[in-house]
């Protein structure tokens, strides 16, 4: 891959990744509640999901989804249901925060639980596969090795994705000093639940 193409690709993916979405909100919520280091499993889970979707697009799953409306609908429904599940969990967490003190609610999920929650959210949107299927070819040179180009693009995306997620986490920790009570954290959890529910509804209604 030419340096000029790589720089253009890197700039483009930073713009795409920085656009807030449900996964970014999950990073903010976890960082706010548990801190940056303890949220590492969620960062890794989100990045792993992106790598999986990129690889799936490169292997032709994007073309398969475009050809099969039924498969796309099933995956879209599964993604929407997962968003509703996360909305329910965030709303329930708000209730627990109101019932207890902030210190009593600092139970940290295990590595696997936090990793798979972020991974599931990141991998649950089939539209991302279609996006990658349309996005990647714009930067591929047909005269060069396809495998080497894809490996560079996937590695670059993973690094950029991790940097952006850490950036969201750092912003959340900066805001944590203004949310020092259980009540304020409960309101944020309700806000998070509303975003997840809205995203799930939008996924169901979209075509």
C-alpha positions as CSV (number, residue, x, y, z in Angstrom):
1,X,0.0,0.0,0.0
2,X,1.3,3.4,-1.0
3,X,2.1,5.8,1.9
4,X,-0.3,8.4,0.4
5,X,-3.1,5.9,0.3
6,X,-2.4,4.7,3.8
7,X,-2.5,8.3,5.1
8,X,-5.8,9.0,3.4
9,X,-7.2,5.7,4.7
10,X,-6.0,6.5,8.3
11,X,-7.6,10.0,8.2
12,X,-10.9,8.6,6.9
13,X,-11.2,5.9,9.5
14,X,-10.4,8.3,12.4
15,X,-13.3,10.5,11.2
16,X,-15.6,7.4,10.9
17,X,-14.6,5.9,14.3
18,X,-14.9,9.3,16.2
19,X,-18.6,9.5,15.3
20,X,-20.4,8.6,18.6
21,X,-22.4,5.5,18.6
22,X,-23.8,2.9,21.1
23,X,-20.3,1.3,21.5
24,X,-18.7,4.6,22.3
25,X,-21.4,5.2,24.9
26,X,-20.6,1.9,26.5
27,X,-16.9,2.8,26.7
28,X,-17.9,6.1,28.4
29,X,-20.2,4.3,30.8
30,X,-17.7,1.7,31.8
31,X,-14.8,4.2,32.1
32,X,-17.0,6.4,34.3
33,X,-18.0,3.6,36.6
34,X,-14.9,1.5,36.7
35,X,-11.9,3.6,35.5
36,X,-9.7,3.3,32.4
37,X,-7.6,0.3,33.4
38,X,-10.5,-1.8,34.6
39,X,-12.4,-1.0,31.4
40,X,-9.6,-2.5,29.3
41,X,-11.6,-5.7,28.6
42,X,-14.3,-3.6,27.0
43,X,-11.8,-1.7,24.9
44,X,-10.4,-5.0,23.7
45,X,-13.8,-6.4,23.0
46,X,-14.9,-3.5,20.9
47,X,-11.7,-3.5,18.9
48,X,-12.0,-7.3,18.4
49,X,-15.5,-6.9,17.0
50,X,-14.3,-4.3,14.5
51,X,-11.5,-6.6,13.4
52,X,-14.0,-9.5,13.0
53,X,-16.4,-7.3,10.9
54,X,-13.5,-6.1,8.7
55,X,-12.3,-9.6,8.1
56,X,-15.8,-10.8,7.4
57,X,-16.2,-8.1,4.8
58,X,-12.9,-9.0,3.2
59,X,-14.0,-12.6,3.0
60,X,-17.2,-11.7,1.2
61,X,-19.8,-11.8,3.9
62,X,-20.8,-8.2,2.9
63,X,-21.7,-9.4,-0.6
64,X,-23.7,-12.3,0.9
65,X,-25.7,-10.0,3.2
66,X,-26.5,-7.8,0.2
67,X,-27.7,-10.8,-1.7
68,X,-29.8,-12.3,1.1
69,X,-32.4,-10.0,2.5
70,X,-33.6,-12.7,5.0
71,X,-30.1,-13.2,6.5
72,X,-29.7,-9.5,6.8
73,X,-33.1,-9.2,8.6
74,X,-32.2,-12.0,11.0
75,X,-28.9,-10.4,12.0
76,X,-30.5,-7.0,12.3
77,X,-33.2,-8.4,14.6
78,X,-30.6,-10.1,16.7
79,X,-28.6,-6.8,17.0
80,X,-31.7,-4.8,17.9
81,X,-32.6,-7.3,20.7
82,X,-29.1,-7.1,22.1
83,X,-29.4,-3.3,22.2
84,X,-32.7,-3.6,24.1
85,X,-31.0,-6.0,26.5
86,X,-28.3,-3.5,27.2
87,X,-30.9,-0.8,27.7
88,X,-32.7,-3.0,30.3
89,X,-29.4,-3.6,32.1
90,X,-28.5,0.1,32.2
91,X,-32.0,0.9,33.5
92,X,-31.7,-1.7,36.2
93,X,-28.3,-0.4,37.2
94,X,-29.8,3.0,37.7
95,X,-32.3,1.5,40.1
96,X,-29.5,-0.2,42.1
97,X,-27.6,3.1,42.2
98,X,-30.6,4.9,43.6
99,X,-31.0,2.2,46.3
100,X,-27.4,2.1,47.4
101,X,-24.5,4.5,47.9
102,X,-22.0,5.0,45.1
103,X,-19.3,3.1,46.9
104,X,-21.6,0.1,47.3
105,X,-22.1,-0.1,43.6
106,X,-18.4,-0.4,42.5
107,X,-18.6,-4.1,41.9
108,X,-16.6,-4.6,38.8
109,X,-17.7,-7.1,36.1
110,X,-15.2,-9.9,35.3
111,X,-12.9,-9.8,32.3
112,X,-15.0,-12.1,30.2
113,X,-18.3,-10.4,31.0
114,X,-17.0,-6.9,30.1
115,X,-15.2,-8.2,27.0
116,X,-18.1,-10.1,25.6
117,X,-20.6,-7.3,26.3
118,X,-18.5,-4.9,24.2
119,X,-17.8,-7.5,21.6
120,X,-21.5,-8.4,21.2
121,X,-22.5,-4.8,20.9
122,X,-19.8,-4.1,18.3
123,X,-20.5,-7.2,16.2
124,X,-24.3,-7.1,16.4
125,X,-24.9,-4.6,13.5
126,X,-24.9,-6.2,10.1
127,X,-24.8,-2.7,8.5
128,X,-21.2,-2.3,9.7
129,X,-20.3,-5.3,7.5
130,X,-22.0,-3.6,4.5
131,X,-20.2,-0.4,5.3
132,X,-16.8,-2.1,5.4
133,X,-17.7,-3.9,2.1
134,X,-18.2,-0.6,0.4
135,X,-15.5,1.3,2.3
136,X,-12.4,-1.0,1.9
137,X,-12.3,-1.2,-1.9
138,X,-11.9,2.6,-2.1
139,X,-8.3,2.2,-0.8
140,X,-7.2,-1.1,-2.5
141,X,-4.8,-1.2,-5.3
142,X,-5.6,-4.0,-7.7
143,X,-2.0,-4.2,-8.9
144,X,-0.6,-5.0,-5.4
145,X,-1.0,-7.9,-3.1
146,X,-4.6,-8.0,-1.7
147,X,-3.6,-9.9,1.4
148,X,-0.9,-7.5,2.5
149,X,-3.1,-4.5,1.9
150,X,-6.0,-6.0,3.9
151,X,-3.6,-6.9,6.8
152,X,-2.3,-3.3,6.9
153,X,-5.9,-1.9,6.7
154,X,-7.2,-4.2,9.5
155,X,-4.1,-3.5,11.7
156,X,-4.5,0.3,11.2
157,X,-8.2,0.2,12.0
158,X,-7.6,-1.8,15.2
159,X,-5.0,0.8,16.4
160,X,-7.1,3.8,15.4
161,X,-10.2,2.1,17.1
162,X,-8.3,1.5,20.3
163,X,-7.0,5.1,20.4
164,X,-10.4,6.5,19.9
165,X,-12.0,4.3,22.5
166,X,-9.3,5.2,25.0
167,X,-10.0,8.9,24.1
168,X,-13.7,8.4,25.0
169,X,-12.6,6.7,28.2
170,X,-10.3,9.6,29.2
171,X,-13.0,12.1,28.5
172,X,-15.4,10.1,30.7
173,X,-12.9,10.0,33.6
174,X,-12.5,13.8,33.2
175,X,-16.2,14.2,33.6
176,X,-16.3,11.8,36.6
177,X,-15.4,14.5,39.1
178,X,-18.7,16.2,38.3
179,X,-20.7,12.9,38.9
180,X,-19.6,12.0,42.4
181,X,-23.0,10.9,43.7
182,X,-25.1,7.8,43.2
183,X,-28.0,9.9,41.9
184,X,-25.9,11.5,39.2
185,X,-24.6,8.1,38.0
186,X,-28.2,6.8,38.1
187,X,-29.3,9.6,35.7
188,X,-26.4,8.8,33.4
189,X,-27.4,5.1,33.4
190,X,-31.0,6.1,32.5
191,X,-29.6,8.3,29.7
192,X,-27.5,5.4,28.5
193,X,-30.5,3.1,28.6
194,X,-32.5,5.6,26.5
195,X,-29.7,5.7,23.8
196,X,-29.5,1.9,23.6
197,X,-33.3,1.6,23.4
198,X,-33.4,4.3,20.7
199,X,-30.6,2.6,18.7
200,X,-32.5,-0.7,18.9
201,X,-35.7,0.9,17.7
202,X,-33.9,2.6,14.9
203,X,-32.3,-0.7,13.9
204,X,-35.7,-2.4,13.7
205,X,-37.3,0.4,11.7
206,X,-34.5,0.9,9.3
207,X,-34.5,-0.7,5.8
